[in-house]
């Protein structure tokens, strides 16, 4: 015990300002990694890797196993090379978030404020009427990230977005109702677009399991880009909004309009992604329901 206390005291005596900065930097890096990997399948894989590493360290340190120790030492480089392959989707998503962190989330320069408000009003009106009729819908509003790859997977329309046009697109059993409609500025760019599905598992952990592929696709496009996805449930008629890998459900038309205007209003550039987090928190507190993180 005396030797242990002497070692601890020796470590503290060597502490200086640079040591504190060094520890804080390492802590920040690990915190960032844990934050980006939260609510993903990678967290399960990471726990498995940590358990394996701890077990190997205990086996090699507590017992004299020369052959096993040699195998572990020679396997570590291969394990380090396998980490980027295993966590490739999460690493890509994290780099995309970093790349978008410094962006200014405003409307396209070619879109006037009147056109922007008209598009938002059309989306809100269409979502409200689709909700009343319980017609499923998925509407994606492009921001800074280009969605051309997803637009090419659907049917190009390039028409002014109106509530009637969106209602016609998502009318049941029509050729364009199955898929997403992508809105760029004042125009409906395409319909029946194929979007990536979310693999984060957020929807599986929610108590309400009434969400299907539309909600997974909304989360998927919000994880892969800075777009905003508006979903109307075919089963319940509930309206949801997804952005940045988060989703808020059961919102009315007024709240939907406020959320969309908050993202595309010029003053929203100062708030960035954190505005959506505050909106979600406020709405969740008002409705008294848990929100997906």
C-alpha positions, 0 to 999 in steps of 0.5 A: 500500500505504501508503494502504491501511494508513493506511485500515485504521489509521484504521478501527481507531482509530475502534473502540469498544465500540458498534462491537463490539456493532454488528458482533456484532449484524449477525453474529448476524442473518446467522448466524441467517438462515444457520442457518434456511435450512440444508438448504432449497431457499432456500439454493440460491436465496440462492446464486444471488441472491448470485452475481447481485449480485456479478456486477452490482457487478463489471460496474458498477464495472469498466466504464463502462456508463451504460445498464446501471448505470441499469438495475441501479439501477432494478431493485434496489427490485424485487429487494428487493420480490421477496425476501419472495415468493421466501423466503416459506415459509422466512420463515414457518418462521423466524417460527414457530420464534421464536414457539415458542422461548419456549414451555414444552413440557409435556403438556396440563394436562388430561392426567395423568401416568398418562394420558400414560405410558399413551399413550406406552406404547401408541404404543411397543408399537404401533410395535414390533409394526408394525415386526416385521410391516413394516406402515407407520405414521405417528403424530403426537403433538400438543404445544402447537401445535394440529393441528386443521387436519390432524385435519379432513383425516382421519377423527375417532375420539376414542377412547382410544389403545391398541396394538390400535387403532393396529394396526387403523388401520395394518393394510394395505389398511384404509380408515384405513391411508393417512395419519397418526394424530394422538394428543392426550393419552390419545386417538387424535383422528383417522386418515388425516390429510393432512400437509404434505410436507417440502421441505427435501431432507434425505431426498434427501441421506441415503445410504439412499434407502429413505424415502418419503412417510411420512418426508417427511410426518413431517419436514413436520409437524415443520417446521410445528409442535412435534409429534413424529412416529413413523414405521414403514417399510413396506419395512424395518420401521425406526422413526424419530422426527422433530421440529423438521425433524430425523429419527433412524432405526433406533431400538428400543422402549426408545430410542423410549420414552425420547425420547417421555418426554423431550419430555412429561416436565415436566422437559423444559420446561427443555431445550426443543428442545435436548434433542432435539438432544442425544438425536439426537447421543447416539443417532447416536454410539452407532449410528455413523451420520450424522444428518440436520441 
